[in-house]
Amino acid sequence: MPKRKKQQPYKASVTFGAQNPPPDDPGDFDRFGILLKESQKFCKRVGLQKDLIPNIIKTDSDWAFILKVDALMESAAKHIVRHGLQIKLLKQTFRNGALDDFVDSLSMNGRTSLLKLLEASAMPEDELRFVEVTRLVRNAYAHDIEFADLTLPQLINSRKDKSRLIKHLSGIKTYDEAKLMASYEKDQIFLRFCIIDSVMRFLFYAYHLTSKTKKAVRRRSATKTGKSPRSSPVKGPKS
């Protein structure tokens, strides 16, 4: 059995230069790289630039960084909801402008919101809470110009819901809050990496949740015709 490559330290494995395509065995490729690749697939599907994630993480200020992250999360959330709100009639699936307008009018939080619909779509709790607290931080930055020059650790430290924000922004299960915040203050890019990791995990769900229907349709069609889903028709010689 071939030996697996030793996984690099978390931040050391994050590179945004030209990368070779991942090998066939996912065990030989770092987790961050896999999430980045799947996120890029999602961005391509919805018409966003492939290098959006690397560009966001290199944003000059935390204020601009979190606004871009929130906008991307909202775009992904709406894509999931649009995909779910389709009308099926006589075995055909339709989506029209009225449904798109309805989704665009939904707020992120509240009783009738994107978050509630994501919850109904069985999105994991960790992803829902991450989307929720990202919007809280975004609103704090957007609604008070005095916060524009604050770093993310400074903004978090200034809030009463500090512990909740750290829990869901960090994506870390077990930690000492004081030590973790000290790490973020010492190396501010570390918190960005934690947030981007959660963003890419959400985009991973968005990409695969909205791919399921097409795959299921292909399988059903193949079953009805008696063909294997992966098989391709054998072409005869040209006359």
C-alpha positions as CSV (number, residue, x, y, z in Angstrom):
1,M,0.0,0.0,0.0
2,P,1.5,3.4,-1.0
3,K,2.5,5.6,1.9
4,R,0.3,8.7,2.6
5,K,2.0,12.0,2.5
6,K,2.4,13.7,5.9
7,Q,-0.2,16.5,6.2
8,Q,1.3,19.9,6.6
9,P,0.5,22.2,9.5
10,Y,-2.8,24.0,8.9
11,K,-1.6,27.4,7.8
12,A,1.4,26.0,6.0
13,S,-0.8,24.0,3.8
14,V,-2.8,27.0,2.6
15,T,-1.2,28.3,-0.7
16,F,-3.0,30.2,-3.4
17,G,-0.4,30.0,-6.1
18,A,-0.5,27.7,-9.1
19,Q,-1.4,24.3,-7.8
20,N,-1.2,20.9,-9.4
21,P,-4.6,19.2,-9.7
22,P,-5.4,16.9,-6.8
23,P,-4.5,13.2,-7.2
24,D,-7.1,10.5,-7.5
25,D,-6.6,9.5,-3.9
26,P,-8.1,12.3,-1.7
27,G,-6.0,11.0,1.2
28,D,-2.9,12.4,-0.6
29,F,-4.4,15.9,-0.8
30,D,-4.8,18.5,2.0
31,R,-8.3,19.2,3.4
32,F,-8.0,22.9,2.6
33,G,-7.1,22.2,-0.9
34,I,-10.1,19.9,-1.4
35,L,-12.5,22.5,0.0
36,L,-10.9,25.2,-2.2
37,K,-11.4,23.1,-5.3
38,E,-15.0,22.4,-4.5
39,S,-15.6,26.1,-3.7
40,Q,-14.1,27.1,-7.1
41,K,-16.6,24.7,-8.7
42,F,-19.4,26.5,-7.0
43,C,-18.1,29.9,-8.0
44,K,-17.9,28.8,-11.6
45,R,-21.4,27.4,-11.5
46,V,-23.0,30.7,-10.3
47,G,-20.8,32.9,-12.6
48,L,-18.3,34.2,-10.0
49,Q,-14.6,34.4,-10.7
50,K,-12.6,31.2,-9.9
51,D,-10.1,33.1,-7.8
52,L,-12.7,34.8,-5.6
53,I,-11.7,33.0,-2.4
54,P,-8.0,33.8,-2.6
55,N,-8.9,37.4,-3.5
56,I,-11.2,37.8,-0.5
57,I,-8.7,36.5,2.0
58,K,-6.1,39.0,0.7
59,T,-8.5,42.0,1.2
60,D,-6.8,45.0,2.8
61,S,-9.1,45.5,5.8
62,D,-11.1,43.3,8.0
63,W,-14.1,45.5,7.4
64,A,-14.0,44.9,3.6
65,F,-13.1,41.2,4.2
66,I,-16.2,40.5,6.3
67,L,-18.5,42.4,3.9
68,K,-17.2,40.3,1.0
69,V,-17.5,37.0,3.0
70,D,-21.1,37.9,3.9
71,A,-22.0,38.8,0.4
72,L,-20.7,35.5,-0.9
73,M,-22.5,33.5,1.8
74,E,-25.8,35.3,0.9
75,S,-25.3,34.5,-2.7
76,A,-24.7,30.8,-1.9
77,A,-27.7,30.7,0.5
78,K,-30.0,32.1,-2.3
79,H,-28.6,29.6,-4.8
80,I,-29.6,26.8,-2.5
81,V,-33.0,28.2,-1.8
82,R,-33.7,28.9,-5.5
83,H,-32.7,25.4,-6.3
84,G,-35.2,24.1,-3.7
85,L,-38.1,26.4,-4.8
86,Q,-38.8,24.8,-8.2
87,I,-42.2,23.9,-9.6
88,K,-42.6,20.3,-10.8
89,L,-45.4,19.8,-13.3
90,L,-45.9,16.7,-15.5
91,K,-42.4,15.4,-14.6
92,Q,-40.8,18.6,-15.7
93,T,-39.1,21.1,-13.4
94,F,-39.6,24.8,-13.9
95,R,-38.1,27.9,-12.3
96,N,-39.4,31.4,-13.2
97,G,-38.5,35.0,-12.6
98,A,-41.2,35.4,-9.9
99,L,-39.6,32.8,-7.7
100,D,-36.2,34.4,-8.3
101,D,-37.5,37.8,-7.3
102,F,-39.1,36.2,-4.2
103,V,-35.8,34.7,-3.1
104,D,-33.9,37.9,-3.7
105,S,-36.4,39.8,-1.4
106,L,-35.7,37.4,1.5
107,S,-33.7,38.7,4.4
108,M,-30.9,36.6,5.9
109,N,-32.3,36.5,9.5
110,G,-35.8,36.5,10.9
111,R,-38.9,34.2,11.0
112,T,-39.3,34.3,7.2
113,S,-35.7,34.4,6.1
114,L,-33.1,32.5,4.1
115,L,-31.8,31.0,7.3
116,K,-35.2,29.5,8.1
117,L,-35.3,28.0,4.6
118,L,-31.8,26.7,4.9
119,E,-32.7,25.1,8.2
120,A,-35.7,23.4,6.5
121,S,-33.3,22.0,3.8
122,A,-31.4,20.1,6.6
123,M,-28.3,22.3,6.5
124,P,-26.1,21.3,9.4
125,E,-26.4,23.4,12.6
126,D,-22.8,24.5,12.5
127,E,-23.2,26.0,9.0
128,L,-26.4,27.8,10.0
129,R,-24.8,29.4,13.0
130,F,-21.8,30.5,11.0
131,V,-24.0,32.2,8.5
132,E,-25.9,33.9,11.3
133,V,-22.9,35.3,13.2
134,T,-21.2,36.4,10.0
135,R,-24.2,38.5,9.3
136,L,-24.1,39.9,12.9
137,V,-20.4,41.0,12.4
138,R,-21.2,42.3,8.9
139,N,-24.0,44.5,10.4
140,A,-21.8,45.8,13.1
141,Y,-19.2,46.9,10.5
142,A,-21.8,48.2,8.1
143,H,-24.0,50.2,10.5
144,D,-21.3,52.1,12.4
145,I,-18.6,53.8,10.4
146,E,-16.4,54.1,13.6
147,F,-15.9,50.3,13.4
148,A,-14.4,50.5,9.9
149,D,-10.8,50.7,11.2
150,L,-11.2,48.0,13.8
151,T,-9.7,44.6,13.2
152,L,-11.9,41.6,13.6
153,P,-10.4,40.6,17.1
154,Q,-11.0,44.2,18.2
155,L,-14.6,44.2,17.0
156,I,-15.3,40.9,18.6
157,N,-13.8,42.0,22.0
158,S,-16.0,45.0,22.0
159,R,-19.3,43.0,21.8
160,K,-21.4,41.4,24.5
161,D,-21.9,38.3,22.4
162,K,-18.2,37.9,22.1
163,S,-18.2,34.2,23.2
164,R,-20.9,33.3,20.7
165,L,-19.0,35.0,17.8
166,I,-15.7,33.3,18.7
167,K,-17.4,29.9,18.9
168,H,-19.0,30.0,15.4
169,L,-16.5,32.1,13.5
170,S,-13.5,30.0,14.6
171,G,-14.9,26.6,13.6
172,I,-12.8,25.1,16.5
173,K,-14.6,22.6,18.7
174,T,-12.4,22.8,21.9
175,Y,-10.4,25.9,22.9
176,D,-9.5,28.3,25.7
177,E,-11.2,31.5,24.7
178,A,-8.6,33.8,26.2
179,K,-5.7,32.0,24.5
180,L,-7.6,31.7,21.2
181,M,-8.3,35.5,21.2
182,A,-4.7,36.1,22.1
183,S,-3.6,34.1,19.1
184,Y,-6.0,36.0,16.8
185,E,-4.6,39.3,18.1
186,K,-1.0,38.2,17.6
187,D,-1.6,36.8,14.1
188,Q,-4.7,38.4,12.7
189,I,-4.7,36.4,9.4
190,F,-5.3,33.3,11.5
191,L,-8.9,34.3,12.2
192,R,-9.4,35.0,8.5
193,F,-8.2,31.5,7.7
194,C,-10.7,30.0,10.2
195,I,-13.5,32.1,8.6
196,I,-12.5,31.2,5.1
197,D,-12.4,27.5,6.0
198,S,-16.0,27.7,7.2
199,V,-17.0,29.7,4.1
200,M,-15.6,27.0,1.8
201,R,-17.3,24.3,3.8
202,F,-20.6,26.1,3.3
203,L,-19.9,26.4,-0.5
204,F,-19.1,22.7,-0.5
205,Y,-22.6,22.0,0.8
206,A,-24.1,24.5,-1.6
207,Y,-22.4,22.9,-4.6
208,H,-23.3,19.3,-3.8
209,L,-26.9,20.1,-2.5
210,T,-27.7,21.8,-5.8
211,S,-26.0,19.0,-7.9
212,K,-28.1,16.2,-6.4
213,T,-31.2,16.6,-8.5
214,K,-29.3,16.4,-11.8
215,K,-27.5,13.3,-10.7
216,A,-30.8,11.7,-9.5
217,V,-32.5,12.4,-12.9
218,R,-29.6,10.8,-14.8
219,R,-29.8,7.7,-12.6
220,R,-33.6,7.4,-13.0
221,S,-33.4,7.9,-16.8
222,A,-30.7,5.2,-17.0
223,T,-32.7,2.8,-14.9
224,K,-35.7,3.2,-17.2
225,T,-33.7,2.6,-20.4
226,G,-31.8,-0.3,-18.8
227,K,-28.4,1.4,-19.2
228,S,-25.8,1.9,-16.5
229,P,-25.7,5.5,-15.4
230,R,-22.0,5.7,-16.2
231,S,-22.1,3.8,-19.5
232,S,-22.1,5.6,-22.8
233,P,-23.8,4.4,-25.9
234,V,-21.6,2.3,-28.3
235,K,-21.4,3.9,-31.6
236,G,-21.4,1.7,-34.7
237,P,-19.2,2.3,-37.8
238,K,-20.1,5.2,-40.0
239,S,-21.7,4.3,-43.3
